[in-house]
Amino acid sequence: MFRLANPRLLLLSRRIWKLPREHVLWIVAKYNEEKDAFMQIFVTKDYQEMSEAAADMIVDLVEEKPGCVLGLATGSTPEGLYAEIAKRHEAEDIDFSRVATFNLDEYRGLPADHEQSYHYFMQKHLFSKINVRPENTHVPNGANPDAQAACDAYEASILLAGGVDLQLLGLGHNGHIGFNEPAPEFPKETHCVDLTESTINANSRLFDSVDEVPRQAYTMGIGTIMAAKQVLVVVSGEDKAQIVRDAFFGPVTPEVPASILQFHPNAVAIVDEAAFSLCGDLADDGCGCGDPDCDCDHDHEHGEGCGCHE
């Protein structure tokens, strides 16, 4: 059951759509009629439950479509869901042998065996823990100095695989997805990007010093990401609260790259309560009584004897 909130904004209180897990507290769903775009935002209690809910979606897809193509992300946010996927592979014998993967991005200039390369990250956190075939895993070749050749080859390999079924994304503090930084326009295909100072500083925690952070990266473009059949964004922490509000409820603009996801026909965001903490005023409380558990879809004045909660 959907209840109309603000124009094109819907709220479901403690109802789960395609995620039958108790750790999802509630869902906000947005529909853009002009673009025929649909975004669901699942709010969880904390990081662990966010990770479990995201793992649910990915594992469900692998079981439904064993030969699916997954787009994967790096960074600290997806580490928990990768751990959960590995756990379920071990406990439930989830088969990844026919799955193909394409990572969003890679630092330019880092070889695959560098400890801060995203190829290394994926091996450490996921690929070494499941039975995915090495030849089916793909990360942009950061060691290739020819940026155009590296990006063209990566874009072609995605097309050759039939496109991405589900693209996993994190959300940067400045709204970047992949390494698509705020810009005057949305880049379409895989390309080489100059990293912003804020991204360099945010990623410096993973290097011995900020001077060691690469200044460029190869990344899927916004067009490549939007071509995925479904996108899944995971966001955690109070420090992401403002960008969650800007990206998912603000205007669609290349200055906030993730805002384009509001135009995707099948976008899901799983965020914890801390990351959603600045968005509560954007969600309707249902029929207007103020009770978040109310299932009434009546639009009328409430008072003694109205009958809605009998």
N, C-alpha and C positions, 0 to 999 in steps of 0.2 A: 504494500500500500504506500503510495506517495502522497505527500501533503504539500500543496503549493505554499511557498514562502514568498520572499521577495520575487520580482519578475525573474523567471527562469531559474529560481533557486528552490530546491526541494529538501526537506528534512525527513529522515526516517529515524525515529528514536529507538535505539537498541534493537534494530532489525538488521539482519545480515543478508547481503545479496552476493551469492557466489562465494562467500567466505563463511561457512558454517562453523565458526569458532567463537568460543565464549569470550575471548580476549578483545574482540571488537566492541567498543562501547556504543558508538552510534555512527551514522553515515549522513553526510551531506552530498546531495547529487545535483549537478547543474546541467541544464539542457539549453543549448544555443540553437534555436529553431532555424535561424538564417544559415548557419554553417552545418546544421544537422550534427552538432557536436555534443558529446555526452561525457561528463567527468564525474566520477564518484570519489569522494574523500572519506576514507575510513579512519576513524579516530580510535586509537588504542590507549591503554593506560600508560604504557612506558615503552622503552626501547626494546626490551625483550619480547613483548607481545607484538610490537610492530614487526620485529624480525620473524616471528612465528607466522603471523598473518601473511607476510610477503612470501615466505617459503611455501605456505599453503598454495598460493596461486601458481607459483612456478612448478611445484611438484604435481599439482593437478593437471597442468598443461602437458608435462612430460608423460604422465600416465595416459592422458587422452590422445596425445599425438606423439608417439615415441620418436618420430623423426623430425621433431620441431626444430626451429631455428631460434635460439635465444640471443638477445642482445644484452651484454653484461656491462656492469659498471664497477669502478674501483672506489677507493676512499674508505674512511672509517665507518660510514653508515652501513654499507652492505655487508660488513664483516660478520655481523650477527646472523643475518639470513643465510649467508654461505655456510656458517657453522651448523645452522639448523638443517640445511639441505644435506650436508655431509652426514649428519646424525641420522636423518631419515633414510638416506641411501644405505647406511650400514644396518639399521634396524628393520627396515621394510623392504630392502632389496630393490630400491628404485633403480631402474635401468637407464643409464645415460649413453649407452653404446652407440645409439643412432642419432643422438642430439648433436647439432652443430652450434657453435657459439661464435659471436662476433663482439669484441669489446669496443666500447665507445671511442677510446683514445689511447694515446701513448706519447710520452715525452719525446721530442725530437732530440737526437744525439745520444740517447741511452741505449746500450745494447740490451738484448733480451735477458742476459744473466746479471745485469746490474740490480742490486738489492732494492732500488727504488723504482725500477721499471714496472710498468703495469703487467707485463708478461710474467715477471717474477712474482708479483702480488697474486695473480690468478693461480699460478702453480702452488703457491704457499697456502692460500686460503680455500681453494676449491678444487682445481683440476687434479691435484695429487690425492684427493680424498674421495673421488668418485670415479666411475669407470668410463668417463668420456675419452674418446680416442684422440690422441694428440693431433692427428691430421685433421680433425674436425674442429679444432680450436683456432681462433684467429684473433690476432691483436695487430694493430698497425705497426709496420716495421720502422721503429724509431731510429734504427741504425742506418737507414737509407738516407744519404744526404740529399738525394734528388726528391724534393718535397712533392713536386707534381706527379712524378712517377709513382711514388709511394701511395699517394692519395688516390690516384686514378686506379691503381691496382686493387686497392682495398674496396673502393666503391664497386668495381667490377665483380669482385668475389662475392659481395653481398647480393648483387643481382643474380649471379650465377647460382647461388644457393636458393633462390626463389624469394628473397626478402626475409625480413625478420618477423617472426610470429609474435613475440613479446619482447619489448625493449625495456630493460631495467634502467632506472635513472636515479641519481642522487640530485640534490639541489644545493648549489653554491650560495654563499651569503649574498652575492651580488646577482643571483638569479641565473647563473650559468648552468647549463646542462651539457654533459660532456665537457669539452673545453670551449664551448660557444659562449664567448664573453659578450657583455653589453656592447652594442654596435649600432650604427645607423640603419642597418637592414639585417634581415635574417639570412645567414649563409645557407645555401641549398645542399651542397654535397660535401663529401669528405675533403678536408682542406688543412692547410698549415695555418696556425693561429699564433699571434703574439699574446702571451699571457699578461693579464693586468697585474698591477702591483698588489692589489688585494688578494688575488689568487696565489701569487708567488709567496706572499707573506703567510697566507693560510696553510700552504703546503710546506713551508720551511720547517715546520715541526717534525717532518719526516726525514730531514737532511741534517747534516752536522752544522750547517750554517745556511743563511738565506742566499749566500753567494753561490752555493752549489745547486740551487734549484734551476732547472732549465728554463729558459725564457720563451721557448716555443714548444708547440705540441702539434701532433696530427690528431684530428678529431672528426668523427662523423658530423656532417652538417645538420642543420635544423630540418632541411628537407628530407634527409636520410632517416632521421629519427621519426619524423611525422609520417613516413611511409610505412612504419611498422604497423602491423594489424592491431596491436594493443600496446600501450605504454603503461609502465608501473613505476611510480615515483615513491621513494621512501625518504622520510624526513624525520629527524629526531632533535629535540633539544630546544630550550627557550631561546637560544641565540639565533634560531632559524624562524622565530615566530613572525617577525616583520616581513621577511621575504616570502613566507607561506601566504600571508595576507596579500602581498603585492602580486605574487605570481598567479595565485588561484582565484583571486577576487578583484584584482585591479584591472586596468586597461591592458589590452594585448599590445605590446610594444617590443621592438628589438632591444630596447634599453633594459628590459627584463626578459631575457631569452626564454625562460621557462613559461612565461605567460602564454606563449603560442600553444601550449598544451590544452588550453581552454577551447581550442578549435579542433582538437583531435576527436574522431568519432567514437573512440573507446579508450579513454584515459582513466586510470585508477591511481589515486595517491593514498598511501598509508602513512599517517603521521601520528606521533604520540601527542598526548594532551599538552605537553609543554610547547611543542611546535605549533599547536593549534590555539594557543592561549590568547592570541590577539584577534581571533576570528569569531568569537562567541556571539558578538553583536550582529553578525551577518546571517546567522541561522535563525529561522523562525521557530518559535516555541510550539508550533502546531496550530491549534484553533484560537489561540490568544489567551488561554487561561493561565499561562505561565508554568504549567506542570509539564516537564519534559517527557513524562511517561504517558501523557494523554494520547489516546488513539482517536479522539474525536476529530472529524474533518468538517465540522460545522463552522460556518463563518457568521457568528452572531454574538451579541452581548451576553456575558456570563453573569449569572446572579443566583440567588437562592432559588432552588427548584428548577433550574434549567435542564437537569436530567442527564448531563453529559458524563457524570462520574458515578452514576448509580449502577 
